[in-house]
Amino acid sequence: MKWIQSQKRTLYFKIFVSFLSLILLFGCFYVLIYKMYRSGLEQEMVRSSQTQTENTAERFAQYFERIQILLFDLYHDPDLISFNSELNRYGPDGANYLKAKEVIENIRKEAYNPLFMVQDVIVHFEETDLAFGKSGSSSHEYMFEHFYHNMNYSLPFWKEQLDDEDAFSILQVRSFQLAARDLESKQLMPYIFKYPDTSYQLVAMIDIEQAANAFFGTAEQGNLVLMDKRGNILYSMDEDFTSDQIPLFSNNQSMVKQDGAYFFKTIGSNGLTYITSAPDTQITVQLQQLSKALLFVFVLSLAAAIIAAIILSRRLHSPVKQMLSSLLDRTSVGINETMRSDKHDARGQIWEYELIQKQINQLQKEKESIVERLKDQNAALQSYTYMNQLKNINTDINEWSDFLNSTGRYHIVYYDIRFRNAGTHVQEDKNRVIRHLLEHIHLISSESVKDTHTFQMERDEIISVLKGASSQDLGLLLDRIKKTFDTDHEHYLVNVCVSPLVADAFGFNEAYHRLRTLSSQGYLAEETQILFEERELPDIPAIPSAPLNHALQSGNEERCMDLVEELMVQFYEQGAGIQQFREFVDLIAIRFMETAKELLPGEDGYPALRLWMDGIQDCHTLAEYRQGFYPFVSAACTLVRKRQSSVQEPIITMFFEIIQHKYMEDLSLDYLSDKLNLSSAYLSAYIKEKTGMNFSDHLQGIRMSKACELLITTGMNVNEISQLVGYQNITSFNRSFKKVTHMTPGAYRKQHVIQEYRISM
């Protein structure tokens, strides 16, 4: 009690009491839910037992159906029919017993099949003193009086069954003495099949105990009773169970509780009645076991919650206590002394907060006093900016020295800053932004992690070294940093890369270069990315030359941009990294430059193209690459149109007119040379000189361009499209299409459908 009185105004005590109140509240809620749950649990167990009875009936019905099929097939065995006919005609001495041997082999095979769970299948002949089963043939007297002996099922009884008019009949389970097992007793259920007015019958000796255990369970789970249509008990797992113990079920009633037990009834599809019973103590025991388990879990959860409350209270109180210690060190007064001096204050406020308020007021007064003194003095240095830069330099040098001389493991956080629209930023402005970000990162890192060092490495790189940072501290720091950077994503994008724990200062260089590599693997995103580990990058795809040549030759800017955008979007959707995507875009631009040089030999416009190409280097997102590529493509197409308008070769004009209108026909260089009245060799060289491409490339480019258009805009199959664009052989068309587009026609159509769907979404 004294401890409670002395601690009740502390922050730790109040936090702990709050946690404890919540724990007790949830505990009461848990107990209430358990009581509601327990009331419905018994009903659920009853429903489960009823379902089990229905499932048992269904399994038995299916099982008896299999037995019927087995007996039916054996009854109609050609060997058995023939052997019975010979017995009736020639008697036992004239019958062919090789056929009987075949029947016995079939019976033995089916009897040993675990699916049927039968002890034996007996063939009983009426006219002769003969019966046989899986163990062979014998007289019917030996079979029923010695091999399968039961007082109730004597030989006269089996003979009477031959006169019964029912084809299938199930007899009551009896205990049979088995001669094959030294007169061992076993519970068997005879299942008889025969046709009226026939001279033989089949009897399946069902191992009912095995079947009951398979379809219902053991006797520990309750009792199972099978009854025929007349209400006679065919089988009961409890041998002492009688029909007088079966309760009276009213119409549509499937459950009755009587004499301390639950009885469940269902009628199977074969007309048999199935009754299961379980003592109510069984359900009570299950509820008690469940209650004990839930009580144990509740006590364990309560203990864990109280321990967690103590730990969390201490953790929440620890920073406040440290801050108080720092404040009180200024006045040489300890926390305990201050508590003793204030313990009789009865205003009910939290003691730590009250003390912090007093110290803040005191510090505020000291600050005002210092400011007043500074106003009365002339500062020797007038430039605050100059002093601030000197201070930053000294701080960086000191932090480098502290870091290199320190020991212990640490995390490295690498900030890769990429300015958007870099051409519009003056270098002085960029440096000012970098300094601002450096100070901001250092401030946030110091607030989250006690031991931290922040440096500027390269021009657009900042490094933070964090020692003793927990996963939680690191996560909170990265969340704050991301929110800060995302607010200015219109001006710059940042990749934040985090290293695993580094052992010492000697591992700094290797970790730093790994983080730079990791940053280059980031996605083309419009937000700050936080990266922890390297990923597998896709391969840079090949760039098809023929479509580029044909598109640029046409001078159509829109067509060229569609082709470039298709290449970029495909690689972007494959998950290309930042550096990898830039290399791919450079390859596209270089391919445009090379194609322009082939089409326009001696043209003096390449420096302008190189200037536009350099502008692509300042792009950082897919949208920026699209926007940056357009001036480059437009400049290239302008040069092509300029050259075409200045040359206007009649032969080239006629050449293009012919292949653009007759590409679907079987065009050849000989056909064109006849049309233009030129030799084939001269025409081929002339086309190559004037256009930079040979005849076959031009023709293939037009055909593939038209094929792509038909794949996208029509529903025709590939064979129809190949014939429309001039290919009579679909194999040749597929090979040419894959050579140009690096994919099959079907894959090209599917990819376009997926892109259209994504755009519509």
C-alpha positions in Angstrom: 0.0 0.0 0.0 2.9 2.4 0.8 4.3 1.8 -2.7 1.0 2.5 -4.3 0.6 5.7 -2.3 4.1 6.8 -3.3 3.7 5.9 -7.0 0.1 6.7 -7.8 0.9 10.1 -9.3 3.7 8.8 -11.5 3.3 8.3 -15.2 4.4 4.7 -14.9 1.7 3.9 -12.4 -1.1 5.6 -14.4 0.0 3.9 -17.7 0.1 0.5 -16.0 -3.3 1.0 -14.4 -4.8 2.0 -17.8 -3.4 -1.2 -19.4 -4.7 -3.3 -16.5 -8.2 -1.8 -16.9 -8.2 -2.6 -20.6 -7.0 -6.2 -19.8 -9.8 -6.7 -17.2 -12.4 -5.2 -19.6 -11.3 -7.6 -22.4 -11.3 -10.5 -19.8 -14.9 -9.8 -18.9 -15.8 -9.6 -22.6 -14.0 -13.0 -23.1 -16.0 -14.6 -20.2 -19.3 -13.3 -21.6 -18.6 -14.6 -25.1 -17.6 -18.0 -23.7 -20.9 -18.3 -21.9 -22.8 -17.4 -25.0 -20.6 -19.8 -27.0 -21.0 -22.7 -24.6 -24.9 -22.5 -24.7 -24.8 -23.1 -28.4 -22.0 -25.6 -28.4 -24.1 -28.5 -27.0 -26.6 -28.0 -29.8 -23.8 -28.0 -32.3 -22.5 -31.3 -30.9 -26.0 -32.8 -31.2 -26.2 -31.6 -34.8 -22.8 -33.2 -35.4 -24.0 -36.5 -34.0 -27.1 -36.4 -36.2 -24.9 -35.7 -39.3 -22.7 -38.6 -38.3 -25.7 -40.9 -38.2 -26.8 -39.7 -41.7 -23.3 -40.2 -43.1 -23.2 -43.7 -41.6 -26.5 -44.5 -43.2 -25.3 -43.2 -46.6 -22.0 -45.2 -46.3 -23.8 -48.4 -45.4 -26.3 -47.9 -48.3 -23.5 -47.6 -50.7 -21.7 -50.5 -49.2 -24.8 -52.8 -49.5 -25.1 -51.7 -53.1 -21.6 -52.8 -53.8 -22.4 -56.2 -52.2 -25.5 -56.5 -54.4 -23.4 -55.8 -57.5 -20.8 -58.4 -56.3 -23.4 -61.1 -55.8 -25.2 -60.2 -59.0 -22.0 -60.5 -61.0 -21.0 -63.8 -59.4 -24.5 -65.2 -59.8 -24.3 -64.5 -63.6 -20.8 -65.9 -63.9 -20.9 -68.1 -67.1 -18.8 -70.8 -65.4 -21.2 -71.0 -62.5 -24.3 -71.1 -64.8 -22.7 -73.8 -66.9 -21.6 -75.8 -63.8 -25.1 -75.6 -62.3 -26.6 -76.7 -65.6 -24.3 -79.7 -65.8 -25.2 -80.6 -62.2 -28.9 -80.5 -62.9 -28.4 -82.5 -66.1 -25.7 -85.1 -65.3 -25.5 -85.0 -61.5 -22.4 -84.5 -59.4 -20.4 -87.2 -61.2 -20.9 -85.8 -64.7 -20.2 -82.1 -64.0 -17.0 -80.3 -65.1 -15.3 -79.3 -61.9 -12.8 -77.3 -63.7 -15.5 -74.7 -64.1 -16.2 -74.9 -60.4 -12.5 -74.2 -59.8 -12.8 -71.1 -61.9 -15.8 -69.9 -59.8 -13.9 -70.6 -56.5 -11.0 -68.5 -57.8 -13.3 -65.6 -58.6 -14.9 -65.9 -55.1 -11.5 -66.0 -53.5 -10.4 -62.9 -55.4 -13.5 -60.9 -54.3 -13.5 -62.2 -50.7 -9.9 -61.0 -50.2 -10.7 -57.6 -51.6 -10.7 -55.2 -48.6 -13.3 -53.0 -50.3 -16.0 -55.6 -49.7 -15.2 -56.6 -46.1 -16.7 -60.1 -46.5 -15.5 -63.2 -44.7 -16.7 -65.4 -47.5 -19.1 -65.8 -50.4 -20.9 -69.2 -50.4 -22.6 -70.9 -53.4 -25.3 -73.2 -52.2 -26.8 -75.8 -54.6 -30.3 -77.1 -53.8 -30.5 -80.3 -55.8 -27.1 -81.7 -54.9 -25.2 -82.1 -51.6 -22.7 -79.4 -52.7 -21.6 -75.9 -51.6 -18.3 -74.1 -52.2 -16.7 -70.8 -51.1 -13.2 -69.3 -51.0 -11.7 -72.3 -49.2 -13.0 -74.8 -51.8 -15.9 -77.1 -52.3 -17.6 -79.3 -49.7 -21.0 -80.8 -48.9 -23.5 -78.2 -47.9 -23.9 -79.9 -44.5 -20.2 -79.6 -43.8 -20.3 -75.9 -45.0 -23.2 -74.8 -42.7 -22.9 -77.2 -39.8 -19.1 -77.2 -39.4 -17.4 -74.6 -41.5 -19.8 -71.7 -40.6 -21.8 -73.0 -37.6 -24.6 -71.2 -35.8 -27.5 -72.8 -34.0 -30.0 -70.4 -35.5 -28.7 -70.8 -39.0 -28.7 -74.6 -39.5 -28.8 -76.5 -42.8 -32.6 -76.7 -42.9 -32.8 -72.9 -42.5 -30.5 -72.3 -45.5 -32.7 -74.7 -47.6 -35.8 -72.8 -46.6 -34.2 -69.6 -47.9 -34.1 -71.1 -51.4 -37.9 -71.0 -51.3 -38.0 -67.3 -50.3 -39.4 -65.0 -53.0 -37.1 -62.0 -52.2 -34.1 -61.8 -54.5 -32.0 -59.9 -51.9 -32.4 -60.5 -48.2 -30.3 -59.4 -45.2 -30.3 -61.7 -42.2 -29.8 -60.9 -38.5 -26.2 -60.8 -37.4 -25.1 -63.9 -35.5 -21.9 -65.3 -34.0 -20.5 -68.0 -36.2 -17.9 -70.6 -35.2 -15.3 -70.7 -38.0 -13.7 -74.1 -38.5 -10.9 -72.5 -40.5 -9.8 -70.6 -37.4 -10.1 -73.4 -34.8 -13.7 -72.7 -34.0 -13.1 -69.0 -33.4 -16.4 -67.0 -33.1 -17.0 -64.0 -35.3 -20.0 -61.7 -35.8 -21.2 -62.2 -39.4 -24.2 -60.8 -41.4 -25.5 -63.1 -44.1 -26.6 -61.4 -47.3 -28.5 -63.7 -49.7 -29.1 -63.3 -53.4 -31.0 -65.7 -55.7 -33.7 -65.7 -58.3 -37.1 -67.3 -57.5 -37.4 -70.9 -58.7 -33.7 -71.3 -59.2 -31.6 -74.2 -57.9 -28.7 -72.3 -56.2 -28.2 -69.2 -54.0 -25.3 -67.0 -53.1 -24.6 -66.0 -49.4 -22.2 -63.2 -48.6 -20.8 -63.5 -45.1 -20.3 -59.8 -44.2 -17.7 -58.9 -41.5 -20.1 -56.5 -39.9 -17.8 -55.4 -37.1 -15.2 -54.3 -39.6 -17.8 -52.5 -41.6 -19.3 -50.8 -38.5 -15.8 -49.6 -37.4 -15.2 -48.3 -41.0 -18.5 -46.5 -41.4 -19.4 -45.4 -37.9 -16.4 -45.8 -35.5 -15.6 -47.8 -32.4 -18.0 -48.6 -29.6 -16.4 -45.9 -27.5 -18.1 -43.3 -29.7 -21.6 -44.8 -29.0 -23.8 -47.6 -30.2 -25.0 -48.3 -33.7 -28.2 -50.2 -34.5 -29.4 -51.5 -37.9 -33.0 -52.4 -38.3 -34.9 -53.9 -41.2 -38.2 -52.5 -42.7 -40.2 -54.6 -40.2 -38.4 -53.1 -37.2 -36.3 -56.1 -36.4 -32.8 -55.4 -35.1 -30.3 -56.8 -37.6 -27.2 -55.6 -35.8 -26.2 -53.7 -32.7 -22.6 -52.9 -31.6 -23.8 -53.3 -28.0 -24.7 -57.0 -27.9 -26.9 -56.4 -24.7 -29.0 -53.8 -26.5 -32.6 -54.8 -27.1 -35.5 -53.3 -29.0 -37.2 -52.3 -25.8 -34.4 -49.7 -25.2 -35.2 -47.9 -28.5 -37.3 -44.8 -27.8 -40.4 -43.9 -29.7 -39.7 -41.5 -32.5 -42.6 -39.4 -33.7 -43.1 -38.4 -37.3 -40.2 -36.4 -38.8 -38.4 -36.7 -35.4 -34.7 -37.6 -35.7 -33.4 -37.1 -32.2 -34.8 -38.2 -28.8 -33.2 -38.0 -25.4 -34.1 -40.8 -23.1 -32.6 -42.5 -20.0 -29.6 -40.2 -20.0 -28.7 -40.8 -23.6 -29.2 -39.2 -27.0 -30.7 -41.3 -29.8 -30.4 -40.4 -33.4 -32.5 -42.0 -36.2 -32.3 -41.9 -40.0 -33.6 -44.1 -42.8 -31.2 -45.1 -45.5 -31.9 -45.1 -49.2 -32.0 -49.0 -49.1 -34.9 -48.9 -46.6 -32.9 -49.9 -43.5 -33.2 -47.8 -40.3 -30.0 -46.6 -38.6 -30.1 -45.6 -35.0 -27.1 -44.3 -33.1 -26.9 -43.4 -29.4 -24.5 -41.6 -27.2 -24.7 -41.0 -23.4 -25.2 -37.3 -22.5 -22.1 -37.7 -20.3 -20.0 -38.0 -23.4 -21.1 -34.5 -24.6 -20.7 -33.2 -21.1 -17.1 -34.5 -20.9 -16.3 -32.9 -24.3 -17.7 -29.6 -23.0 -15.6 -29.9 -19.8 -12.5 -30.6 -21.8 -13.1 -27.6 -24.0 -13.8 -25.4 -21.0 -10.5 -26.4 -19.4 -8.6 -25.7 -22.6 -10.3 -22.3 -23.0 -9.6 -21.5 -19.3 -6.0 -22.4 -19.7 -5.7 -20.2 -22.8 -7.5 -17.4 -20.9 -5.2 -17.6 -17.9 -2.1 -17.7 -20.2 -3.3 -14.8 -22.2 -4.1 -12.8 -19.1 -0.6 -13.4 -17.7 1.0 -12.5 -21.0 -1.1 -9.3 -21.2 -0.1 -8.3 -17.7 3.6 -8.9 -18.4 3.3 -7.0 -21.7 1.6 -4.1 -19.8 4.5 -3.9 -17.3 7.0 -3.9 -20.1 5.2 -1.4 -22.3 4.6 0.9 -19.2 8.3 0.8 -18.5 9.2 1.5 -22.1 6.8 4.4 -22.3 8.0 5.8 -19.0 11.7 5.4 -19.7 12.1 8.3 -22.1 10.3 10.6 -19.8 12.4 9.5 -16.9 15.6 10.1 -18.9 14.4 13.5 -20.0 13.7 14.4 -16.4 17.1 13.2 -15.3 18.7 15.4 -17.9 16.6 18.4 -16.8 17.3 17.8 -13.1 21.0 17.4 -13.6 21.1 21.1 -14.4 20.0 21.9 -10.9 21.9 19.0 -9.1 18.6 17.7 -7.8 17.8 14.0 -8.2 14.4 12.5 -9.2 13.9 10.8 -5.9 14.5 14.0 -3.9 12.0 15.8 -6.1 9.5 13.1 -5.6 9.9 13.2 -1.9 9.5 16.9 -1.8 6.3 16.8 -4.0 4.6 13.6 -2.7 2.2 15.4 -0.5 0.8 17.4 -3.4 -2.8 16.3 -3.8 -3.8 18.0 -7.0 -4.1 14.7 -8.9 -1.8 15.8 -11.8 0.8 13.4 -13.3 4.0 14.2 -11.4 6.4 13.9 -14.3 4.3 16.2 -16.6 4.1 18.8 -13.8 7.8 18.7 -13.2 8.5 19.0 -17.0 6.3 22.0 -17.2 8.2 23.7 -14.3 11.5 23.0 -16.0 10.3 24.3 -19.4 9.1 27.5 -17.8 12.4 27.9 -16.1 14.3 27.2 -19.4 12.0 29.7 -21.2 12.9 32.4 -18.6 16.6 31.6 -19.0 16.3 31.8 -22.8 14.6 35.2 -22.6 17.4 36.4 -20.3 20.1 35.3 -22.8 18.3 36.8 -25.7 18.1 40.2 -23.9 21.8 40.0 -23.2 22.6 39.2 -26.9 20.6 42.1 -28.1 22.8 44.4 -26.1 26.0 43.2 -27.8 27.3 43.6 -31.3 28.0 40.3 -33.0 31.5 40.0 -34.5 30.2 38.0 -37.4 27.4 39.5 -39.5 26.8 36.8 -42.1 24.6 34.0 -40.7 24.8 32.0 -44.0 28.6 32.0 -43.9 28.6 30.9 -40.2 26.1 28.2 -40.9 28.2 26.8 -43.7 31.3 26.7 -41.5 29.3 25.0 -38.8 28.1 22.3 -41.2 31.6 21.7 -42.5 32.9 21.3 -38.9 30.0 19.1 -38.1 30.6 16.8 -41.0 34.3 16.5 -40.2 33.6 15.7 -36.6 30.9 13.2 -37.5 33.3 11.4 -39.9 36.0 11.3 -37.2 33.5 9.9 -34.7 32.2 7.3 -37.1 35.7 6.1 -38.1 36.8 5.8 -34.5 33.6 4.1 -33.2 32.9 0.4 -33.0 29.7 -1.7 -33.2 27.4 -2.8 -36.0 25.3 -0.3 -37.9 22.8 0.2 -40.8 23.5 2.4 -43.8 20.6 4.4 -45.3 21.4 5.7 -48.8 19.4 8.5 -50.4 19.7 8.8 -54.2 18.1 12.1 -55.2 17.0 12.5 -58.8 15.8 16.0 -59.9 12.9 16.1 -62.3 13.1 18.6 -65.2 16.8 18.9 -64.3 17.4 21.4 -67.1 15.2 24.0 -65.4 17.1 23.7 -62.1 20.2 25.9 -61.7 23.0 24.1 -60.0 23.0 26.6 -57.1 19.3 25.8 -56.5 20.0 22.1 -56.5 22.8 22.5 -54.0 20.5 24.5 -51.8 17.8 21.8 -51.9 20.5 19.1 -51.2 21.6 21.0 -48.1 18.1 21.4 -46.9 17.4 17.7 -47.4 20.6 16.9 -45.6 19.6 18.9 -42.5 16.1 17.5 -42.6 17.3 13.9 -42.8 19.8 14.4 -40.0 17.1 15.9 -37.8 14.6 13.1 -38.4 17.3 10.4 -38.0 18.5 11.9 -34.7 15.0 12.0 -33.4 14.4 8.3 -34.3 17.8 6.8 -33.5 20.1 8.1 -30.8 23.5 7.3 -32.4 23.3 8.6 -36.0 25.7 10.3 -38.5 24.5 11.9 -41.8 26.9 12.9 -44.7 26.7 14.1 -48.3 28.7 11.8 -50.5 28.4 12.6 -54.2 26.5 15.6 -55.6 23.0 14.0 -55.3 23.7 11.4 -52.6 23.2 11.5 -48.9 24.2 8.8 -46.4 22.9 8.1 -42.9 24.7 5.7 -40.6 22.4 4.4 -37.8 23.8 2.5 -34.8 21.6 0.6 -32.4 18.5 1.1 -34.5 15.7 -1.5 -33.9 13.4 -2.7 -36.7 10.6 -0.6 -35.2 12.8 2.5 -35.1 14.0 2.0 -38.6 10.4 1.4 -39.9 9.2 4.6 -38.2 12.1 6.6 -39.6 11.6 5.4 -43.2 7.8 6.1 -43.0 8.5 9.7 -41.9 11.2 10.2 -44.6 8.9 8.8 -47.3 6.0 11.1 -46.3 8.3 14.1 -46.5 9.8 13.2 -49.9 6.4 12.3 -51.4 5.1 15.8 -50.8 7.8 17.2 -53.2 7.7 14.4 -55.8 6.9 17.0 -58.5 10.4 18.4 -58.1 12.5 15.3 -57.3 12.3 11.6 -56.8 14.3 9.7 -54.1 15.3 6.1 -53.8 15.9 5.1 -50.2 18.1 2.0 -49.9 18.7 0.3 -46.6 21.6 -2.1 -46.0 21.7 -5.1 -43.6 23.8 -4.7 -40.5 27.4 -3.8 -41.3 30.0 -5.2 -38.9 32.5 -2.3 -38.7 33.8 0.8 -40.4 35.9 -1.3 -42.8 32.7 -2.7 -44.4 31.4 0.8 -45.3 32.8 1.0 -48.8 31.5 -2.3 -49.9 28.0 -1.6 -48.4 28.0 1.8 -50.0 28.6 0.5 -53.5 26.0 -2.3 -53.0 23.4 0.3 -52.1 24.2 2.3 -55.3 23.6 -0.8 -57.3 20.4 -1.5 -55.4 19.2 2.1 -56.2 19.7 1.5 -59.9 17.3 -1.5 -59.7 14.4 0.6 -58.5 11.2 0.8 -60.5 10.1 3.8 -62.6 7.7 5.1 -60.0 6.1 8.5 -59.3 6.9 8.2 -55.6 9.7 7.6 -53.1 10.9 4.0 -53.2 12.3 2.1 -50.1 14.6 -0.8 -51.2 16.1 -3.4 -49.0 17.5 -6.2 -51.3 18.5 -6.7 -54.9 16.0 -8.4 -57.2 16.2 -10.4 -60.4 15.9 -8.1 -63.4 14.5 -9.1 -66.8 16.8 -9.3 -69.9 17.0 -6.3 -72.1 14.9 -7.2 -75.2 16.1 -7.0 -78.7 14.9 -4.1 -80.8 13.4 -5.1 -84.2 15.1 -3.1 -87.0 12.6 -3.7 -89.9 9.6 -2.0 -88.2 11.8 1.0 -87.2 13.2 1.4 -90.6 9.8 1.2 -92.3 8.2 3.5 -89.8 11.0 6.1 -90.0 11.1 5.9 -93.8 7.4 6.8 -93.9 8.1 10.0 -91.9 5.0 9.5 -89.8 5.7 10.7 -86.3 2.6 9.1 -84.8 3.5 5.7 -86.2 7.0 6.0 -84.9 5.9 7.0 -81.5 3.4 4.2 -81.3 6.2 1.7 -82.0 8.6 3.3 -79.5 5.9 3.5 -76.8 5.0 -0.2 -77.4 8.6 -1.2 -76.9 8.9 0.9 -73.7 5.6 -0.2 -72.2 6.5 -3.9 -72.8 9.8 -3.6 -71.0 8.3 -1.4 -68.2 5.6 -4.0 -67.5 8.3 -6.7 -67.2 9.7 -4.8 -64.1 12.7 -3.1 -65.7 15.1 -1.3 -63.3 15.8 2.5 -63.5 19.3 2.1 -65.0 18.3 -0.9 -67.1 15.4 1.0 -68.6 17.6 4.0 -69.4 20.0 1.7 -71.2 17.1 0.2 -73.2 15.9 3.7 -74.2 19.4 4.7 -75.2 19.5 1.6 -77.5 16.2 2.7 -79.1 17.5 6.2 -79.7 20.8 4.9 -81.1 18.9 2.6 -83.4 16.9 5.6 -84.6 20.1 7.5 -85.2 21.6 4.6 -87.2 18.4 4.2 -89.2 18.4 7.9 -90.0 22.0 7.7 -91.2 21.1 4.8 -93.5 18.1 6.6 -94.9 19.7 10.0 -95.2 23.4 9.5 -96.2 25.3 12.8 -96.0 22.6 14.6 -94.1 23.8 17.4 -91.8 21.0 17.2 -89.3 22.6 14.7 -86.9 23.9 17.2 -84.3 20.2 18.3 -83.8 19.2 14.7 -83.3 22.1 14.2 -80.8 20.9 17.2 -78.9 17.3 15.8 -78.6 18.8 12.5 -77.6 20.7 14.1 -74.8 17.4 15.5 -73.4 16.1 12.0 -72.9 18.8 11.5 -70.1 16.8 13.8 -67.8 13.7 11.5 -67.8 12.9 9.4 -64.7 9.3 8.0 -65.2 7.5 6.3 -68.1 5.5 9.4 -68.8 8.6 11.6 -68.9 10.3 9.1 -71.3 7.2 9.3 -73.6 7.3 13.1 -73.5 11.1 13.3 -73.9 11.1 10.9 -76.9 8.6 12.8 -78.9 10.9 15.8 -79.9 13.6 13.3 -80.8 11.3 11.2 -83.0 9.7 14.4 -84.5 13.2 15.7 -85.4 14.1 12.4 -87.1 10.9 12.2 -89.1 11.3 15.9 -90.1 14.7 15.1 -91.6 13.3 12.1 -93.5 10.4 14.1 -94.9 12.8 16.9 -95.8 15.0 14.5 -97.7 12.1 12.8 -99.5 10.6 16.1 -100.6 13.9 17.3 -101.9 14.7 14.2 -103.9 11.3 12.9 -105.2 12.9 10.2 -107.3 10.3 9.0 -109.9 11.5 5.4 -109.8 11.4 5.3 -106.0 8.0 6.8 -106.0 6.7 4.2 -108.4 8.5 1.5 -106.4 6.7 2.5 -103.2 3.4 2.9 -105.0 3.6 -0.7 -106.4 4.6 -2.5 -103.2 2.1 -0.5 -101.1 -0.8 -1.5 -103.4 0.3 -5.0 -104.4 2.0 -6.3 -101.2 -0.6 -9.0 -100.9 0.4 -10.5 -104.3 3.4 -12.7 -105.1 5.7 -9.8 -105.7 9.3 -10.3 -106.8 12.2 -8.2 -107.9 11.9 -9.5 -111.5 8.2 -8.4 -111.6 9.2 -4.9 -110.5 12.1 -4.7 -113.0 9.7 -5.6 -115.8 7.3 -2.9 -114.7 10.0 -0.3 -114.4 11.9 -1.5 -117.5 15.2 -1.9 -115.6 17.4 -4.9 -114.9 16.9 -6.7 -111.6 20.5 -6.1 -110.4 20.4 -2.4 -111.2 17.0 -1.9 -109.6 18.1 -3.7 -106.4 21.2 -1.6 -106.0 19.3 1.6 -106.8 16.6 0.9 -104.2 19.3 0.2 -101.6 21.2 3.4 -102.5 18.2 5.7 -102.4 16.3 4.3 -99.4 19.0 2.5 -97.3 17.0 -0.7 -97.4 16.8 -3.5 -100.0 13.6 -4.7 -101.8 12.9 -7.7 -99.5 13.1 -5.5 -96.3 10.7 -3.0 -97.7 8.2 -5.7 -98.7 8.5 -7.5 -95.5 8.1 -4.3 -93.5 4.9 -3.4 -95.3 3.5 -6.9 -95.0 4.3 -7.2 -91.2 2.9 -3.7 -90.5 -0.4 -4.7 -92.2 -0.4 -8.0 -90.4 0.0 -6.3 -87.0 -2.9 -4.0 -87.9 -5.2 -6.9 -88.9 -4.3 -8.8 -85.7 -5.4 -5.8 -83.6 -8.4 -4.6 -85.5 -10.0 -7.8 -86.8 -11.0 -11.2 -85.5 -9.6 -13.1 -88.4 -7.4 -16.1 -87.7 -3.7 -16.2 -88.4 -4.0 -18.3 -91.5 -6.5 -15.8 -93.1 -4.2 -12.9 -92.2 -1.1 -14.5 -93.7 -2.9 -15.0 -97.0 -4.2 -11.4 -97.0 -0.7 -10.0 -96.6 0.9 -12.1 -99.4 2.0 -15.3 -97.6 0.7 -18.6 -99.0 2.6 -20.6 -96.5 1.6 -20.0 -92.9 4.9 -21.4 -91.6 6.9 -18.8 -93.6 4.6 -16.1 -92.3 5.0 -17.1 -88.7 8.8 -17.2 -89.1 8.9 -13.8 -90.7 6.6 -12.3 -88.1 8.6 -13.6 -85.2 11.8 -12.4 -86.8 10.4 -8.8 -87.0 8.4 -8.6 -83.7 10.2 -11.2 -81.6 6.9 -12.9 -80.8 4.3 -15.1 -82.5 1.2 -13.6 -84.1 -1.0 -15.1 -81.3 1.2 -13.7 -78.6 1.2 -10.3 -80.3 -2.7 -10.2 -80.4 -2.9 -11.4 -76.8 -0.4 -8.8 -75.6 -2.4 -6.0 -77.3 -5.7 -7.2 -75.7 -4.1 -7.2 -72.2 -2.7 -3.7 -72.8 -6.1 -2.4 -73.9 -7.8 -4.0 -70.9 -5.3 -2.3 -68.5 -5.8 1.1 -70.2 -9.6 0.7 -69.8 -9.2 -0.2 -66.2 
